Amino acid sequence: MSKERKGIEGIIGSKPVKVGDELDVVVTEVSRKGDGLTRVKGFVVFIPNTKPGDKVKIKITNVRPNYAIAQVI
């Protein structure tokens, strides 16, 4: 029998967002680089050209192991 490798997904679980997801969010913080930041079920999402308090509709454009990047639509 061979053992299957689960990769990082099997270790940390699935992410609450995927590329293409559209969400209504409120920007809660500013990142060190100046991008807006929100959290979806605790998962960090960076949103360029936003600031805390902005209520925006976003589309997830990139998902990394520890964060995602989105754009305002």
Backbone atoms as SQL, in Angstrom:
CREATE TABLE atoms (id INTEGER PRIMARY KEY, chain TEXT, resi INTEGER, resn TEXT, atom TEXT, x REAL, y REAL, z REAL);
INSERT INTO atoms VALUES
  (1, 'A', 1, 'MET', 'N', 0.827, -1.185, 0.000),
  (2, 'A', 1, 'MET', 'CA', 0.000, 0.000, 0.000),
  (3, 'A', 1, 'MET', 'C', 0.871, 1.248, 0.000),
  (4, 'A', 2, 'SER', 'N', 0.461, 2.221, -0.773),
  (5, 'A', 2, 'SER', 'CA', 1.205, 3.476, -0.778),
  (6, 'A', 2, 'SER', 'C', 0.477, 4.512, 0.070),
  (7, 'A', 3, 'LYS', 'N', 1.253, 5.407, 0.629),
  (8, 'A', 3, 'LYS', 'CA', 0.667, 6.476, 1.431),
  (9, 'A', 3, 'LYS', 'C', 0.441, 7.684, 0.536),
  (10, 'A', 4, 'GLU', 'N', -0.728, 8.307, 0.684),
  (11, 'A', 4, 'GLU', 'CA', -1.002, 9.518, -0.084),
  (12, 'A', 4, 'GLU', 'C', -0.496, 10.724, 0.668),
  (13, 'A', 5, 'ARG', 'N', 0.041, 11.669, -0.068),
  (14, 'A', 5, 'ARG', 'CA', 0.463, 12.931, 0.538),
  (15, 'A', 5, 'ARG', 'C', -0.698, 13.904, 0.424),
  (16, 'A', 6, 'LYS', 'N', -1.071, 14.480, 1.535),
  (17, 'A', 6, 'LYS', 'CA', -2.191, 15.408, 1.534),
  (18, 'A', 6, 'LYS', 'C', -1.765, 16.833, 1.228),
  (19, 'A', 7, 'GLY', 'N', -0.510, 17.139, 1.374),
  (20, 'A', 7, 'GLY', 'CA', -0.047, 18.496, 1.139),
  (21, 'A', 7, 'GLY', 'C', -0.508, 19.427, 2.240),
  (22, 'A', 8, 'ILE', 'N', -0.310, 20.710, 2.035),
  (23, 'A', 8, 'ILE', 'CA', -0.633, 21.717, 3.045),
  (24, 'A', 8, 'ILE', 'C', -2.127, 21.745, 3.346),
  (25, 'A', 9, 'GLU', 'N', -2.973, 21.513, 2.360),
  (26, 'A', 9, 'GLU', 'CA', -4.422, 21.513, 2.583),
  (27, 'A', 9, 'GLU', 'C', -4.816, 20.485, 3.641),
  (28, 'A', 10, 'GLY', 'N', -4.207, 19.325, 3.588),
  (29, 'A', 10, 'GLY', 'CA', -4.533, 18.288, 4.553),
  (30, 'A', 10, 'GLY', 'C', -4.066, 18.611, 5.952),
  (31, 'A', 11, 'ILE', 'N', -3.051, 19.454, 6.056),
  (32, 'A', 11, 'ILE', 'CA', -2.508, 19.809, 7.358),
  (33, 'A', 11, 'ILE', 'C', -3.291, 20.940, 8.008),
  (34, 'A', 12, 'ILE', 'N', -3.584, 21.994, 7.239),
  (35, 'A', 12, 'ILE', 'CA', -4.238, 23.156, 7.844),
  (36, 'A', 12, 'ILE', 'C', -5.719, 23.254, 7.517),
  (37, 'A', 13, 'GLY', 'N', -6.237, 22.343, 6.732),
  (38, 'A', 13, 'GLY', 'CA', -7.653, 22.379, 6.409),
  (39, 'A', 13, 'GLY', 'C', -7.929, 23.262, 5.204),
  (40, 'A', 14, 'SER', 'N', -9.177, 23.238, 4.780),
  (41, 'A', 14, 'SER', 'CA', -9.530, 24.030, 3.611),
  (42, 'A', 14, 'SER', 'C', -9.708, 25.498, 3.986),
  (43, 'A', 15, 'LYS', 'N', -9.586, 26.349, 3.003),
  (44, 'A', 15, 'LYS', 'CA', -9.700, 27.789, 3.216),
  (45, 'A', 15, 'LYS', 'C', -11.154, 28.215, 3.015),
  (46, 'A', 16, 'PRO', 'N', -11.586, 29.286, 3.696),
  (47, 'A', 16, 'PRO', 'CA', -12.984, 29.716, 3.578),
  (48, 'A', 16, 'PRO', 'C', -13.282, 30.489, 2.296),
  (49, 'A', 17, 'VAL', 'N', -12.263, 30.757, 1.465),
  (50, 'A', 17, 'VAL', 'CA', -12.478, 31.461, 0.196),
  (51, 'A', 17, 'VAL', 'C', -11.741, 30.738, -0.918),
  (52, 'A', 18, 'LYS', 'N', -12.206, 30.964, -2.146),
  (53, 'A', 18, 'LYS', 'CA', -11.505, 30.422, -3.312),
  (54, 'A', 18, 'LYS', 'C', -11.525, 31.473, -4.416),
  (55, 'A', 19, 'VAL', 'N', -10.624, 31.350, -5.370),
  (56, 'A', 19, 'VAL', 'CA', -10.542, 32.297, -6.476),
  (57, 'A', 19, 'VAL', 'C', -11.901, 32.373, -7.169),
  (58, 'A', 20, 'GLY', 'N', -12.352, 33.605, -7.383),
  (59, 'A', 20, 'GLY', 'CA', -13.637, 33.826, -8.045),
  (60, 'A', 20, 'GLY', 'C', -14.780, 34.122, -7.098),
  (61, 'A', 21, 'ASP', 'N', -14.614, 33.813, -5.808),
  (62, 'A', 21, 'ASP', 'CA', -15.673, 34.110, -4.839),
  (63, 'A', 21, 'ASP', 'C', -15.934, 35.609, -4.802),
  (64, 'A', 22, 'GLU', 'N', -17.216, 35.993, -4.715),
  (65, 'A', 22, 'GLU', 'CA', -17.605, 37.393, -4.560),
  (66, 'A', 22, 'GLU', 'C', -18.268, 37.545, -3.200),
  (67, 'A', 23, 'LEU', 'N', -17.805, 38.537, -2.432),
  (68, 'A', 23, 'LEU', 'CA', -18.270, 38.721, -1.059),
  (69, 'A', 23, 'LEU', 'C', -18.496, 40.193, -0.762),
  (70, 'A', 24, 'ASP', 'N', -19.455, 40.485, 0.116),
  (71, 'A', 24, 'ASP', 'CA', -19.638, 41.825, 0.662),
  (72, 'A', 24, 'ASP', 'C', -18.925, 41.848, 2.003),
  (73, 'A', 25, 'VAL', 'N', -17.976, 42.769, 2.169),
  (74, 'A', 25, 'VAL', 'CA', -17.171, 42.816, 3.388),
  (75, 'A', 25, 'VAL', 'C', -17.003, 44.252, 3.864),
  (76, 'A', 26, 'VAL', 'N', -16.538, 44.373, 5.100),
  (77, 'A', 26, 'VAL', 'CA', -16.145, 45.663, 5.661),
  (78, 'A', 26, 'VAL', 'C', -14.651, 45.583, 5.942),
  (79, 'A', 27, 'VAL', 'N', -13.912, 46.554, 5.444),
  (80, 'A', 27, 'VAL', 'CA', -12.471, 46.607, 5.688),
  (81, 'A', 27, 'VAL', 'C', -12.264, 46.993, 7.147),
  (82, 'A', 28, 'THR', 'N', -11.458, 46.216, 7.870),
  (83, 'A', 28, 'THR', 'CA', -11.296, 46.435, 9.310),
  (84, 'A', 28, 'THR', 'C', -9.927, 46.953, 9.715),
  (85, 'A', 29, 'GLU', 'N', -8.915, 46.740, 8.867),
  (86, 'A', 29, 'GLU', 'CA', -7.548, 47.112, 9.236),
  (87, 'A', 29, 'GLU', 'C', -6.779, 47.572, 8.006),
  (88, 'A', 30, 'VAL', 'N', -5.566, 48.072, 8.243),
  (89, 'A', 30, 'VAL', 'CA', -4.644, 48.415, 7.164),
  (90, 'A', 30, 'VAL', 'C', -3.411, 47.536, 7.325),
  (91, 'A', 31, 'SER', 'N', -2.964, 46.948, 6.218),
  (92, 'A', 31, 'SER', 'CA', -1.763, 46.111, 6.265),
  (93, 'A', 31, 'SER', 'C', -0.521, 46.984, 6.350),
  (94, 'A', 32, 'ARG', 'N', 0.619, 46.354, 6.598),
  (95, 'A', 32, 'ARG', 'CA', 1.890, 47.086, 6.643),
  (96, 'A', 32, 'ARG', 'C', 2.202, 47.781, 5.323),
  (97, 'A', 33, 'LYS', 'N', 1.694, 47.222, 4.220),
  (98, 'A', 33, 'LYS', 'CA', 1.933, 47.816, 2.899),
  (99, 'A', 33, 'LYS', 'C', 0.881, 48.859, 2.531),
  (100, 'A', 34, 'GLY', 'N', -0.114, 49.056, 3.409),
  (101, 'A', 34, 'GLY', 'CA', -1.131, 50.071, 3.159),
  (102, 'A', 34, 'GLY', 'C', -2.405, 49.561, 2.516),
  (103, 'A', 35, 'ASP', 'N', -2.487, 48.261, 2.240),
  (104, 'A', 35, 'ASP', 'CA', -3.712, 47.688, 1.683),
  (105, 'A', 35, 'ASP', 'C', -4.755, 47.515, 2.774),
  (106, 'A', 36, 'GLY', 'N', -6.032, 47.597, 2.384),
  (107, 'A', 36, 'GLY', 'CA', -7.095, 47.280, 3.321),
  (108, 'A', 36, 'GLY', 'C', -7.053, 45.797, 3.636),
  (109, 'A', 37, 'LEU', 'N', -7.574, 45.445, 4.804),
  (110, 'A', 37, 'LEU', 'CA', -7.535, 44.062, 5.255),
  (111, 'A', 37, 'LEU', 'C', -8.870, 43.734, 5.905),
  (112, 'A', 38, 'THR', 'N', -9.391, 42.564, 5.604),
  (113, 'A', 38, 'THR', 'CA', -10.566, 42.042, 6.281),
  (114, 'A', 38, 'THR', 'C', -10.294, 40.575, 6.582),
  (115, 'A', 39, 'ARG', 'N', -11.171, 39.977, 7.331),
  (116, 'A', 39, 'ARG', 'CA', -11.037, 38.549, 7.640),
  (117, 'A', 39, 'ARG', 'C', -12.345, 37.845, 7.307),
  (118, 'A', 40, 'VAL', 'N', -12.216, 36.694, 6.673),
  (119, 'A', 40, 'VAL', 'CA', -13.367, 35.853, 6.355),
  (120, 'A', 40, 'VAL', 'C', -13.193, 34.572, 7.147),
  (121, 'A', 41, 'LYS', 'N', -14.022, 34.398, 8.175),
  (122, 'A', 41, 'LYS', 'CA', -13.899, 33.252, 9.085),
  (123, 'A', 41, 'LYS', 'C', -12.476, 33.143, 9.623),
  (124, 'A', 42, 'GLY', 'N', -11.867, 34.294, 9.939),
  (125, 'A', 42, 'GLY', 'CA', -10.528, 34.341, 10.496),
  (126, 'A', 42, 'GLY', 'C', -9.407, 34.338, 9.471),
  (127, 'A', 43, 'PHE', 'N', -9.732, 34.117, 8.215),
  (128, 'A', 43, 'PHE', 'CA', -8.735, 34.048, 7.141),
  (129, 'A', 43, 'PHE', 'C', -8.507, 35.447, 6.577),
  (130, 'A', 44, 'VAL', 'N', -7.256, 35.888, 6.519),
  (131, 'A', 44, 'VAL', 'CA', -6.914, 37.247, 6.094),
  (132, 'A', 44, 'VAL', 'C', -7.116, 37.424, 4.589),
  (133, 'A', 45, 'VAL', 'N', -7.771, 38.544, 4.238),
  (134, 'A', 45, 'VAL', 'CA', -7.950, 38.920, 2.835),
  (135, 'A', 45, 'VAL', 'C', -7.472, 40.359, 2.670),
  (136, 'A', 46, 'PHE', 'N', -6.496, 40.569, 1.774),
  (137, 'A', 46, 'PHE', 'CA', -5.985, 41.903, 1.478),
  (138, 'A', 46, 'PHE', 'C', -6.767, 42.495, 0.310),
  (139, 'A', 47, 'ILE', 'N', -7.125, 43.793, 0.444),
  (140, 'A', 47, 'ILE', 'CA', -7.889, 44.476, -0.593),
  (141, 'A', 47, 'ILE', 'C', -7.210, 45.815, -0.891),
  (142, 'A', 48, 'PRO', 'N', -6.429, 45.896, -1.977),
  (143, 'A', 48, 'PRO', 'CA', -5.746, 47.150, -2.306),
  (144, 'A', 48, 'PRO', 'C', -6.728, 48.307, -2.512),
  (145, 'A', 49, 'ASN', 'N', -6.254, 49.517, -2.240),
  (146, 'A', 49, 'ASN', 'CA', -7.004, 50.757, -2.466),
  (147, 'A', 49, 'ASN', 'C', -8.269, 50.872, -1.625),
  (148, 'A', 50, 'THR', 'N', -8.239, 50.313, -0.426),
  (149, 'A', 50, 'THR', 'CA', -9.353, 50.465, 0.511),
  (150, 'A', 50, 'THR', 'C', -8.799, 50.886, 1.860),
  (151, 'A', 51, 'LYS', 'N', -9.706, 51.312, 2.736),
  (152, 'A', 51, 'LYS', 'CA', -9.296, 51.735, 4.076),
  (153, 'A', 51, 'LYS', 'C', -10.317, 51.241, 5.090),
  (154, 'A', 52, 'PRO', 'N', -9.949, 51.201, 6.377),
  (155, 'A', 52, 'PRO', 'CA', -10.880, 50.732, 7.402),
  (156, 'A', 52, 'PRO', 'C', -12.203, 51.498, 7.345),
  (157, 'A', 53, 'GLY', 'N', -13.281, 50.740, 7.472),
  (158, 'A', 53, 'GLY', 'CA', -14.620, 51.313, 7.433),
  (159, 'A', 53, 'GLY', 'C', -15.281, 51.210, 6.071),
  (160, 'A', 54, 'ASP', 'N', -14.490, 50.989, 5.017),
  (161, 'A', 54, 'ASP', 'CA', -15.068, 50.840, 3.680),
  (162, 'A', 54, 'ASP', 'C', -15.915, 49.572, 3.622),
  (163, 'A', 55, 'LYS', 'N', -17.138, 49.702, 3.083),
  (164, 'A', 55, 'LYS', 'CA', -17.999, 48.548, 2.828),
  (165, 'A', 55, 'LYS', 'C', -17.928, 48.304, 1.333),
  (166, 'A', 56, 'VAL', 'N', -17.375, 47.163, 0.946),
  (167, 'A', 56, 'VAL', 'CA', -17.113, 46.903, -0.468),
  (168, 'A', 56, 'VAL', 'C', -17.526, 45.493, -0.872),
  (169, 'A', 57, 'LYS', 'N', -17.809, 45.339, -2.164),
  (170, 'A', 57, 'LYS', 'CA', -18.018, 44.010, -2.739),
  (171, 'A', 57, 'LYS', 'C', -16.692, 43.638, -3.384),
  (172, 'A', 58, 'ILE', 'N', -16.186, 42.462, -3.057),
  (173, 'A', 58, 'ILE', 'CA', -14.881, 42.043, -3.554),
  (174, 'A', 58, 'ILE', 'C', -14.977, 40.737, -4.327),
  (175, 'A', 59, 'LYS', 'N', -13.950, 40.507, -5.139),
  (176, 'A', 59, 'LYS', 'CA', -13.785, 39.235, -5.838),
  (177, 'A', 59, 'LYS', 'C', -12.394, 38.721, -5.496),
  (178, 'A', 60, 'ILE', 'N', -12.318, 37.490, -5.017),
  (179, 'A', 60, 'ILE', 'CA', -11.038, 36.877, -4.659),
  (180, 'A', 60, 'ILE', 'C', -10.264, 36.583, -5.945),
  (181, 'A', 61, 'THR', 'N', -9.020, 37.089, -6.013),
  (182, 'A', 61, 'THR', 'CA', -8.208, 36.912, -7.220),
  (183, 'A', 61, 'THR', 'C', -7.023, 35.971, -7.025),
  (184, 'A', 62, 'ASN', 'N', -6.627, 35.751, -5.768),
  (185, 'A', 62, 'ASN', 'CA', -5.462, 34.909, -5.495),
  (186, 'A', 62, 'ASN', 'C', -5.605, 34.346, -4.087),
  (187, 'A', 63, 'VAL', 'N', -5.367, 33.068, -3.931),
  (188, 'A', 63, 'VAL', 'CA', -5.422, 32.441, -2.606),
  (189, 'A', 63, 'VAL', 'C', -4.081, 31.783, -2.325),
  (190, 'A', 64, 'ARG', 'N', -3.483, 32.162, -1.208),
  (191, 'A', 64, 'ARG', 'CA', -2.202, 31.627, -0.754),
  (192, 'A', 64, 'ARG', 'C', -2.460, 30.793, 0.507),
  (193, 'A', 65, 'PRO', 'N', -1.454, 30.104, 1.012),
  (194, 'A', 65, 'PRO', 'CA', -1.676, 29.280, 2.207),
  (195, 'A', 65, 'PRO', 'C', -2.197, 30.050, 3.423),
  (196, 'A', 66, 'ASN', 'N', -1.742, 31.291, 3.613),
  (197, 'A', 66, 'ASN', 'CA', -2.116, 32.030, 4.823),
  (198, 'A', 66, 'ASN', 'C', -2.963, 33.260, 4.587),
  (199, 'A', 67, 'TYR', 'N', -3.239, 33.599, 3.341),
  (200, 'A', 67, 'TYR', 'CA', -4.019, 34.803, 3.056),
  (201, 'A', 67, 'TYR', 'C', -4.560, 34.753, 1.632),
  (202, 'A', 68, 'ALA', 'N', -5.453, 35.694, 1.336),
  (203, 'A', 68, 'ALA', 'CA', -5.975, 35.839, -0.023),
  (204, 'A', 68, 'ALA', 'C', -5.866, 37.298, -0.432),
  (205, 'A', 69, 'ILE', 'N', -5.948, 37.537, -1.733),
  (206, 'A', 69, 'ILE', 'CA', -5.956, 38.888, -2.277),
  (207, 'A', 69, 'ILE', 'C', -7.244, 39.039, -3.074),
  (208, 'A', 70, 'ALA', 'N', -7.859, 40.217, -2.946),
  (209, 'A', 70, 'ALA', 'CA', -9.116, 40.465, -3.646),
  (210, 'A', 70, 'ALA', 'C', -9.081, 41.830, -4.301),
  (211, 'A', 71, 'GLN', 'N', -10.022, 42.035, -5.217),
  (212, 'A', 71, 'GLN', 'CA', -10.183, 43.350, -5.825),
  (213, 'A', 71, 'GLN', 'C', -11.621, 43.799, -5.623),
  (214, 'A', 72, 'VAL', 'N', -11.808, 45.111, -5.546),
  (215, 'A', 72, 'VAL', 'CA', -13.154, 45.666, -5.425),
  (216, 'A', 72, 'VAL', 'C', -13.833, 45.541, -6.781),
  (217, 'A', 73, 'ILE', 'N', -15.096, 45.115, -6.755),
  (218, 'A', 73, 'ILE', 'CA', -15.858, 45.012, -8.018),
  (219, 'A', 73, 'ILE', 'C', -17.080, 45.910, -7.971);
